[in-house]
Amino acid sequence: MTLTVEILNTNALNLLSDMEHLDLIRLNASTKTTTTSSKKLSSEFAGALKLTDTQYKAYQNTLQENRNEWERNIF
């Protein structure tokens, strides 16, 4: 059986490679080569989070709180 798989995370490629070493699957030569996207990550992931206005505001507040933690004096 032949399937086409889109790798979303480099760890998945490592898992597939391990499965190949165990003779569970065979990776074709074209799938072994990694391709780098010329798109910027910001444009690739823009709009990936589908949030309502309330969720967006809560998310932004959480981000701001996390950023403020770095400015906090811990001594």
C-alpha positions in Angstrom: 0.0 0.0 0.0 1.3 3.5 -0.9 0.4 6.6 1.1 1.5 10.2 0.8 2.3 11.8 4.1 2.9 15.5 4.8 5.4 16.0 7.5 4.4 18.8 9.9 7.1 18.4 12.4 10.7 17.3 12.1 10.2 14.8 14.9 7.7 13.0 12.7 10.5 12.4 10.1 12.7 11.0 12.9 9.9 8.6 13.8 9.4 7.5 10.2 13.1 7.0 9.9 13.1 4.8 13.0 10.2 2.8 11.6 12.2 2.3 8.4 15.1 0.9 10.4 12.7 -1.6 12.0 11.6 -2.7 8.5 8.1 -1.6 9.1 7.9 0.9 6.3 10.0 2.0 3.3 10.7 5.6 2.6 11.1 6.6 -1.0 14.2 8.6 -2.0 12.0 11.6 -2.8 10.6 11.7 0.7 14.0 11.4 2.4 15.1 14.8 1.1 13.9 17.7 3.1 12.6 20.7 1.3 12.7 24.2 2.8 9.9 26.5 2.2 10.7 29.9 0.8 7.6 31.3 2.5 8.1 33.2 5.8 6.7 31.4 8.8 4.7 34.4 9.7 2.8 34.3 6.4 2.4 30.5 6.6 0.8 30.6 10.0 -1.1 33.9 9.7 -4.7 33.3 10.6 -4.0 29.7 11.8 -5.8 30.4 15.2 -9.5 30.7 14.6 -10.5 32.7 17.7 -13.5 34.7 18.6 -13.0 38.3 19.7 -13.3 37.2 23.4 -10.8 34.4 22.9 -8.4 36.7 21.0 -8.5 39.3 23.8 -7.9 36.7 26.5 -5.0 35.3 24.4 -3.5 38.7 24.0 -3.9 39.4 27.8 -2.1 36.1 28.6 0.7 37.0 26.2 1.1 40.4 27.8 1.2 38.8 31.3 3.8 36.4 30.2 5.9 39.2 28.7 5.6 41.2 31.9 7.0 38.2 33.9 10.3 38.8 32.1 10.4 42.4 33.3 9.6 41.4 36.9 12.4 41.8 39.4 12.9 38.4 41.1 15.5 39.5 43.7 
